[in-house]
Amino acid sequence: MYVLIIALIILFSVLLVLVILAQNSKGGGLTSQFGGSSASNIIGVKKTGDLLEKLTWGFIIAIMVLSLSTNFITPNAGGSTNEILERAGEQAPANTAPNLTIPEEAGSTEPTDSTNN
């Protein structure tokens, strides 16, 4: 199933390139300078342009949907991420924080003044 979706993405990509190359440029390009635009208006390129534009959008949407669907169909060859994290946790256990309790003095709780004579 995965290989079929990848093959469809490649096929639609190639067809998209061909459809885009078949379209007329918006500015007319070189054909308008050499009188080619009048001949194309006689033949009726307007309808062909609409068809090519619809095909372009159709191929773009199909490629996007197929690309997003591969995320759900992707074969899980490397195991799940949770298994990898669990094995890493077994190899290097978490370090515990050292005991930082301060022992209380047996004397008074007031601070001592070292300047007393």
N, C-alpha and C positions, 0 to 999 in steps of 0.2 A: 504494500500500500504506500509506504514511504517513497519507494523508487518511482512509483507511478505519479505521485504528486510532484516530485522533483522533475520528472520528464515533462509533465504538463507545464510547469513553470518555465522550463527552458524553451519548449515549443511556443508558448505564448509570448515569451520575450523576443524570440526571433521574428514572429509574426508582427509584433508591435513595432519593431525596427523597420520592417518592410512597409507597414502601413504608414508610419511617420515619413519615411522617405518618399512615398508615393504622393503625399499631400503637396498642394501648391503652397508656396510661401505667401505670407500676408502682404508683403510689399510688391509682389509680382516677380521679383527677381530679374533674371536676364531675359526671360521670355517677353516681358512687357517692353523692353527696349528694342527688341528685334521684330516686333509686330506679332508675336505669338499669342498675345492675350486676346486679340480679336478672333483668332481661329478657335481658341478654346471656348469663347463665349458662344460661338455658333454651335459647337458640338453639345454644349450643356454641361459644363464642368461643375456647376453649382450643386446639382444633385449628387454627383460623385464626391464632392467635398463634404456634404452632409453625411454620406455613408461612411467615408473614411474617418470623420470625426467621431461618429458613434462607435465604430470599430476600435478606435484608439481608446476611448473611455472604457469600453467593454473589456479590452485586454488589460488595461491598467487595473481595473477593479478585480478581474479574475486573478491576476498575479498577486495582488495584495491579499485577497482572501486565501489563496492557496499557500502563500508564504506564512500567514498567521496560523493556518491549520496545521502546518508541519510542526509547530510547537507542541500540539496535543498528540501527534502521532509519532514523534521522534522515538526511535528505539533507545532503551535505557541500557547502554552497553557498559557503562562504568559503575553501575550501582547507584544507589541513592546517595544524596549528599549527607543525609543523616548518618548512614553507616560510616562514611568517611570521617565525619566529625567524631563519632563514637570511638573509632579506632585511634584517632589522634588523641583523644582524652585518655585512653588507656595507656598510651605510650608515655605521655607526659602529664602526670597527675597535677592537679592544681596545688600550688604552694599555699600553706597556711600562714597567716600573719603571725609574727612573733608576739609573745606575751609582753606587753609594754606597761604593766601596772607598776606604779611607783610605791615603794613601801613607805608607810607612815612612820614618822619619828616617834620615839617613845616619850619625848618631852612635850613641851607646849606646842600649840598649833599656831601661835603668833610668830611672825617673822623675827628673827634675831637681829640685833643691831651690833655690828662688829666694831663700831666706834666707841662703845662703852669702855671706860677704864676701870 
